[in-house]
Amino acid sequence: MEFTASQIAQLANGTVEGDGEVKISTIAKIEEGHPGAISFLANPKYIHYIYTTGSSAVLVSNDFVPEQPVKATLIRVADPYATVAHLLKMVESMSTPVFEGVEDPCYIAPDVEIPTGAYVGAFAYIGAGAKIGKNVKIYPQAYIGKGVVVDDDTIVYSGAKIYHGCKIGKRCIIHSGAVIGADGFGFAPTANGYEKIPQIGNVVLADDVEIGANTTIDRAMMGSTKIEKGVKLDNLVQIAHNCVVGSNTVMAAQTGMAGSTKVGSNCMFGGQVGLAGHIKIGDNVQIAAQSGVNKSIDDNSRIFGTPAMDFKAYCRQSIYIKDLPELFKRVSKLEKE
């Protein structure tokens, strides 16, 4: 499908600077731009590409001031990154095939109703007492256990597993290989080894949650492991039993939470962050990649390191560490004198 720069600007609430009639038929990275493509500039590291890109149009922020002439048509918007996300969503919706109905073979328990508009792919399994909402898409080889609730407009991709009794909200996306509701890691030490503690709770995902490929969320020992509204978990994230992840929090790959830890709303975790059990992370907390957190953190903190500490304190410490060899030389010289 083809649009003009002016039409895209209208869709994005933006303004055009240059040829508003230039034709746009695809989206490309700014460094790989070509005629007919639209790109975006959101990261200052990529500014130099705007002067050489072959793209016909580039989304830029309203306050962008070019230092030299730009060949491409500029479309000024409040937030280029959010705008390109909206455009990509439009492209996806136009190009993604619409699946409906039930493919054969698959197993659907006799008491399960599949609403009009829903889809169940071949070799999928849906257990007794499960409730499937409107327009739910369950792709081939997915597993939906006994009594699971999958609410309206949710997508469960191939190979995802949702254990018995778990509840999935509206408009969620669960990617391939994700496991929701496996047993929490609970064992009691005894004289004869470790005795398994039954995990009789479940996992509850609120609306608009996205779970990455091969991410695992353990069921609670009692009660629920809770993932609140709007949370986005990357691939290979581990959430242990009885944890809570607050609304609109995002976690990058290989982040791990130990049991009964609670994370607030609007937090951002880099890759490989590790959280000890039974601690509380406040709202709006940012934790840099590979940080190890072993104690509770207040609201609005920025944390880095292992053990994790205030981000500015860590930066000051790293400067001191760099100067340690010279400092030791000076101290040694003073001691000799």
Steps between C-alpha positions, in 0.01 A plus 500: 500500500623849414461830687625853448710676762209736561263211567743347749542838670124524534483152655784588738380848598816640344612769258683462169822678409582436134310310230172394653403301189799265506380138495570267795450124471726350769691569824880476525776570751649844441845356418344263243256748346395483135247678274142426599592434865430698813753494787510657845754686713460448874853428624755787482769245406334469159473869415781484243299253290226752431731690265584191293192276527335389178155492659233718344379624841623502859301538820673748731405674824343844492813657647752343257724766341707376201861623479514456123254443214287183514387339173216299652160644582474555875187412693513673838317325785498515880661156539660330194549164675137478612387609153701233320360242743150611398590478129654154541184386675296625205726317253479181706122513518478538122746221421425238769256230387184469706452153648161380617340170583635169627763304311516122503648312681490668841342417835232719654324370811126444446395775744714771334334750269699663220337838418451627148815678383732292718765267356644169620791365297585140422631283787400757762356368829226669706412332829169460680338809645715742303338827392602652168407862424398673179761522222756299700769343279652173622768390257604141418648286780405744775382350830211646702453308823192413702299799620721759329338834406622674183314828460402691184750584221792315658756315287670178615774407255617152402658294773396725789377313809243633749457267797171425677309774676695798366321813381604708199351846443387682188731591209795306640771350279675181610789402277624155405663291771365707788390295801243653732408322821774239544571412862680753714842392630390389845679223692530436873835362621461176700731234636432297186551781248262760364125451522296670231252762627177487297440815298121535504463863386494637147625779274284801410587724206306827477406669170752611234788286627762364259711196592815431297616169352623241753407720794377312808257617768458261794169436671465611862536263792172653624307789343626642172816609324381831348605683186314830495353696209732606216811308615744400222742214565778425252616151400658271763368683806433299819230605748489280810202397714291763678677793331313813394604715203331843504320662210693623194832358622739370233778242542770413246624148427640269769367703790415277795281554807521274804189402693259743669674812367278793405585749225315832470348676202682663206836336577766429236748212539795437267612153394619245758377693803467268800265565794529315831187360661261671744604857412299794371591720203322839492327677212693661211823316585766456229751215540791477255602175330670228706420662833451272799241632745495349850295757693188712455519816287309826544284667235669691215845345558763434231707194587813329362762246600537183706401541771285771347541860617392849402595563136692825565688342791598208277631738231710689758634172636600378154706819453675438832573140403668616179729728705591234762833389341632858500367555852683189627823623342465836674419341837797262467730790415375702800550202732862463386565868556 
